Amino acid sequence: MQSHFPLIIIGGGPIGMACAIEAQKNNIDYVILEKGCLVNSLYHYPVNMTFFSTSERLEIGNVPFVSNNPKPTRNEALEYYRRVAQTYQLNTHLFEEVLKIEKAAAVGPRFVVHTSKATYTSNYIIIATGFYDIPYLLNIPGENLSKVTHYYKDPHFYAFQDVVVVGAMNSAVDAALETFRKGARVTMVIRGGKIGSRVKYWVRPDIENRIKEGSIKAYFHATLKEIREHEVDINTPEGVVTIKNDWVIAATGYQPNLKFLEDIGIELSKDEVRAPTINPDTHETNVAGVYLAGVVCGGMNTHRLFIENSREHAVLILKDIATKQKTA
């Protein structure tokens, strides 16, 4: 098995794939290392999820994305990116997690990359790992119970059950509406005073009307206090409320694995955003030879970048790597 690649791309999502396509265009040998399945984050989206972006904004590699509707679904995206990978015959190692990156000796390849299956050397590394790795925890008693999930998938599972949904953004609203329509008795626990400002415009009237008519119960300015096997406690402005409960869907959002970046030596800003240090023209970090692409560039500001406005990162990065290889 080949153990040296001039370029290693960490993350087999759309942006990692876009980087691989650009590497092919520049005749740079590469491998994508993906800890899960192809476009792993998209695979873990809810089965009925609809993208906010239109299909042409999700295209990579000049491969047309044809969707049945203006807003493509998760299943359409999975099929599209699989076909892109097949079209370009991308060199991808699936279910191979990168565990550690070390700087190599002064002579020869710059980096040694240790994975769950092998060890590689490389001169350049692109990290395109997204932000779907680590959920924000509630940090309350009972959160470790098996009835609690941070990754909602299929509404049928919750039919005719008492379900609490924590959150007020797109994931929480989708979970609340979909489980309600499968017969679940849904209660939303919302920290603020209204549904989130970034909720998809065609979904907002639906959730607001369901709350208004009482089909979905919502506690605003509220937090979950404790989770037990058959009930939960909710902190509300009127005091603690205890309700029956079978399942808790904690749609509290996710964060990138910034510790992984720090362990490599990448500097993060000192403010709450913790944005990685990158050259905006090349996306190279303060660690020479290590580049960032996609959502991970935004640090904790995970809503600033998405596929449609970070596809261009691939072009910038590979242009810089190709130039450096020619002058090396």
Secondary structure, 3 states (H helix, E strand, C coil): CCCEEEEEEECCCHHHHHHHHHHHHCCCCEEEECCCCCCHHHHCCCCCCECCCCHHHHCCCCCCCCCCCCCCEHHHHHHHHHHHHHHHCCCEECCCCEEEEEECCCCCCCEEEEECCCEEEEEEEEECCCCCCEECCCCCCCCCCCCEECCCCCHHHHCCCEEEEECCCHHHHHHHHHHHHCCCEEEEECCCCCCCCCCCCCCHHHHHHHHHHCCCEEECCCEEEEECCCEEEEEECCEEEEEECCEEEECCCEECCHHHHHHHCCCECCCCCCCECECCCCCEECCCCEEECHHHHHCCCCCCCCHHHHCHHHHHHHHHHHHHHHHC
